[in-house]
Amino acid sequence: MKKIAIIGSGFSGLSAAAYSAKNGYEVHVFEKNDSLGGRARKFTTDNGYTFDMGPSWYWMPDIIENFFTDFNKRTTDYFELVALNPQFEMVFSDGTMQIPHDYGEMRNLFESTEKGAGKKLDEFMNDAQYKYEVGMKDFVNKPCHSWFEFVSPKIAKSALKLDLLSNFHRFVRKYFKDPKLIMLMEFPVIFLGAAPKDIPALYSLMNYGGYKLGTWYPIGGFSKIIDAMADVGKDEGVKFHLNSNIDSIKIKENKAKALSVNGIDVEFDIVIASSDYHHTENTLLPKEYRNYTEDYWKKRVFAPSCLIYYLGFNQKIPNLKHHTLFFENDLDLHTTEIYEDKKWPTKPLFYVCCPSKTDPNVAPENCENVFLLMPVATGLEDHDEVREKYFDEMILRLEKHTETSDLKSKIAYKKSYCIKDFKEDYNAYEGNAYGLANTLAQTAVLKPSLKNKKISNLFYTGQLTVPGPGVPPSIISGKIAAIEATK
């Protein structure tokens, strides 16, 4: 039985491992940290709080379900999903907007905000559904070695309707005029790694995969998905190795022959790197075997990093939903400072997740588990003083929204996480949190290659290669890499 090594245990690594084992290979996953999950790890405090460290939006539930279906399993075999209602709340300078789970109620909300917007929402979602069904089922499942992969009657027929050449900023404004509705429709693409004006209109599929299919939550936290995928892998025979840092990939006769694991060489027939692509090439490989130069990476557009605070409060916080978006300030200004000016934001937007509103397992009784997240540019100087400055601002805005005073005195646990932590824990290029941006110039074949061009048995997977950032795309990426590596 041939042996495959997977470097990293994030969503793409777990996916690649399970599919590779299913295809008859002996699979070993090496994780540098002390728990599985990569950016989706969790940690538990001594005083009873359990925090998901990364993803918190359960969107595109059908794509996640497809992974388990491929192994004759269901998500319900592993965790309980609940629909959030409201899906989330948006805080504006002049009020709030709650997005209901029921589409009919959402349509009414749009109509009450802007006359005629209910009908426009139907048109937008019909278009977005088409893009979702073609994009997420045909377009993103290609290994992207060549444009010829996309030469098919279905994709050719769909080309114009997919809006690959128009931008999301203009596309949204074809349907809506109200600033709140525009901001509501634009916010999902922030985490694709560029401003709406630089993202193809194809990605309205995110609005369908989120708003129309609903926002969900797995009881016990997002790490339940990690646990479930690892269990699927174990059932297929995958072996997991924690605290196992990869020092280098050993090459012989243009093949990856071994990994140096904590200084000890271990031989493998195939290597799939779910680790940061730049780190894999620039740290683990000799220069002559790299796909890309340092100049190449410097010219790429990366999705943002973020400043995160994990907070445990010793009391309940009123008037707070599971997901709350603080959008009192200008979205265009914040995105410009992330992607163009590369500076700490002057008037930031931020996001609050409070899973204890839905899940009693993540905080002690009558307490609150809160996660603050502010998107920031990659590569910034990251100091505790800067983190605390933005923490104070976010807390003040949270107090105003929840009509609660002196929240700082109610904090029973506090931990920050930012650029230098992403670099240290995940070897993330310039501390990015979400991978490579899905701009038109970095779509499909124009993304970093899934396969090493000089080493016949080395493959890459994850959010710096195809199909792109996000939990469902990363799961798909792992499947594609496994298929390519084992065919």
Protein Blocks (a to p, Z undefined) as FASTA:
>chain_A
ZZdddedjbfklmmmmmmmmmnopacddddfbfbehijmpccddfkopacdfkbfbdghk
llmmmmmmmnopafklmbccdddddfbdcddfkbccdddfblklmmmmmmmmpghklmmm
mmmmmmmmmmmmmmmmmmmmpghlafklmmcfklmmmmmmnommbcfklmmmmmpmblkl
mmmmmmmmmmnopafklgcfklmmmmmmmmmnopaddehijklmmmmmmmmmmmnopacd
ehiacfbdcdeehiafbdceehiacddfbdcdfbdfklmmmmmpcfklpfbdfklmmmpc
cdddddddddddfbdcehiafbdcdfkbcfklmmmmmmmnopadfbdcdddddfklmmmk
lpcehiacddddddddehiacdfklmmmmmmmmmmmmmmmnopghkllmpcbdcdddfkl
mmmmnopghhianbpadbfklghjlpccfbdfkbmkbccedjkbcfbecjklmmmmmmmm
mmmmmZZ
